[in-house]
Amino acid sequence: MSTWNLPDLIDHTVLRPDATRSDVARLCQEAKECRFSVIFVPPCYVDEAVAAVAGTSILVGIPIGFPLGGHTTKAKVAEAVEAVSRGARVLDMVINVSRLKSGDREYVRQDIAEVVTATPGVEHKVILETCYLTQQEKRTACQLVMEAGADYVKTSTGFGVGGATADDVRLMKETVAGRVKVKASGGIRDWKTTLAMLEAGADRIGTSASLAIVAEWRQQVTAAS
């Protein structure tokens, strides 16, 4: 466990619908104190977040098509372009789950590709919302993400009927075979679960319980040293 510098791997997140401006400010301060490399905030707070972490290496992330993924492609592109124009450098877009389950592979691929093409130079993660997908649909989604040119496949929004599982992370890791990275998110609230995701192959962890997880991790590292 000492081989990971855990804060570097965490996307520190506050995306609750009732999150306030004060919650966002606190998140930014926590990221600076704990040295998280990425924060995620609601799109309406992108300006405040960018200003709060200015002068640091922290990247501001914004969700796109969140949380259901059923936005039109034009709407997703507009969200993405505005976020990047305001200083966001990481975009987590929700795949069009309905179109995926309808078998509309080209629609799904193009939906992702247009966002990627419209916002060059930033990191793109695509949320599969695995709790709604069959095993084959998860594989298909991973393939489409790779074809569309995104950087990561991601398990969940945290707003579906289920979150990340180690089995899904392993399946995604196996399917992408190193061509893109894997982010686990949704229901990750302690170090034990985080460790299971990392051991399954996750490259990043998305969570709002970052402080508690890092505190547990540090205790374990100290105890083992």
N, C-alpha and C positions, 0 to 999 in steps of 0.2 A: 504493500500500500504506500510505502514511502517513495515509490517511483513516480507517483503523480503529484504535481503541484495543483491541488484541487481548485483553488480560486481561479486559476487560468482556464479551467475547463467548464466553468459555470456561466450560463447566461442568467444573470440576476434579474428577476422579473416581477413586475406588478401590473397585471392586466385585469384585475377584478373590476366589474362594472361600477362598484361603489368606491373605487380608489380615488382619493382626492389629490389636489395639488401638493398638499403636505406629504402625502404618502410617496409621491414621485420625488419630491425633494429629499426625503429621507432615504429612498432607494439610491439616489445618486451619491449621497454622502456615504452610505454603507459601501457602495462600490469602490469609492476612493479609499476608504479606510481598510477594506479587506482585499483590495487589489483584484477585484473581478475585472475581466477584460471586456465584457459585453453586458449592457443593460437593455431590458425591453420595457417600453412604456406605451400607453395608449397613444394613437396618432395625434390626438389633440394636445399632447404635452411634449411633442418633439422639440419645440423651440426651447422650452424650459430645461429639458434634459441636456440638449446640446450645449446650452450655456453653462449648465452646472458642472459639466465634466470637461469644459474647454481647458486646454493646457495639459491634459492627461492623455494616456494612451487608451482610455476607455472608449469603446465604440457604442453608439446608440443604435438600438434595433427597434424596428417598428413592424407590427403584424399587418399582413395584407390579406384582404378577403376574409377577415377574421370575424367570428369563429366558424362559420358554416361552409365557406368556400363556394357558395352558389352565386356570387356576384358575377356580372358579365366580365369578360376579359377587358373590355374598355375601362370599366370601373376599377378593376385591379391595377391596370397600368397607370391610371390617373393617381390612385393612391400611392403607388410605388414612386412615380416621378415626383410627386409633391414631397413625399417623405425624404427622398434623396436630396432634392433641392433645398430642403431645410436642414440638412446635415446628417441625416440617418446614413449609416454605413453597413447595416445588416438588415435584410428583409426576410421575414418568415411568412411565406404565403401559403394559404390553405388550398390544397388541391380541390378541384371540383368533384366532390365525392359522388354526387348524383350522376354526372356524366360518366365518371369512371365505372360506376355500377351498371350504367346503361350500355356499356361496351363501346362508348364513343372515344376510342383511343386517340384519334387524331385531334379531336377537340381538346382533350386534356393536355396532350403534348403541346399544342399551339398556345393554349392558355398560359402555361408555364413559360414557354419560350418567348412570348411577347413581353412578359414582365422582365425576363432576364435581358432581352435585347434592348428594352427601353431604359434600363438602369445599369449601364456598364460600370465596372470598377467597384462594385459593392458585392457583398456576400449574399447569396441567395440560398435559403433553406426552404424546402417544400414539405408541408405538414400533410401526412397521409390520412390522419385520423383512423388509425388501424383498428379501433374497436368496431368499426362498421364494415370492415373488409374481410373477405375470405383470404385464405393463404395465397391463392393464385392472384387475387386482386392486389395483394400487397406486393407480390413479385412484379406484376404488370406495372403498378404505380412506380416502383423503383426504376424500372426500365425506362419509362416515359420521362421521369425526372432526369435521368442521365442523358437521354436523347435531346432534352430541351436545354441542356447546358447549365443546370443549377449545380450548386456546390455540395448540398447536403440533402439527405432524406431525413425526415423528422417524424417521430411516432404520432404525437397527439397535440391537441390544443389545450387539454385540461378541462374542456367544456363538454366533451362527449360523454358517453355512458361508461367509458373506461379509459385508462391512461396507458402509460408505457409498461411493457412487460419485457423481461429478459428474453423470452422466446421470440418476441417480435424483433427485438434488437438483433438477435443472432440471425434471424431470417433475412433481415434487411442487410446486415453486414455481409452475409454470404452472397446475396443477390447482387449487390453493387460491386463486390470483389475489388475494392480499393479504388474504383473509378470516381466515387464521391464519398463523402463522409456521412456519419450517422449521428443524429442528435436524439437523445431520449428525453421526453418531457411528459408531464401529466401524472400527478400522484406521487412524485418523488419528494419525500418529506423527511427522510432520515439517511444517515450514512450507510446503513446496511443495504437499503434499496439502491442508493447511488453506486455502491461498490458492485452490486449485482449487475447493474447496467454497464459499468465500465468493463467488468470482466466479460460481459457478453459481447463487447466490441464497440460500445458507444464512444464517440470521439468528443461529444459535448453533452452537457446536462442542462436542461432548462428547468428552473424551479423558483418558487417564491419563498422557499424555506432554506435559502442559501446559508444564512447565518447559523442556524441550528445544525445544519449538515456539516459545515466547516468546523464548528466547535467540536462536534463528535469526532470528526476526522483527526483533528489536532490532538485530541485526547488519546486516540488509538495510536497515532504516530509516536507520541510521547511515551506511552506505555510500552511500546515495542522497542524503543531505543535504549 
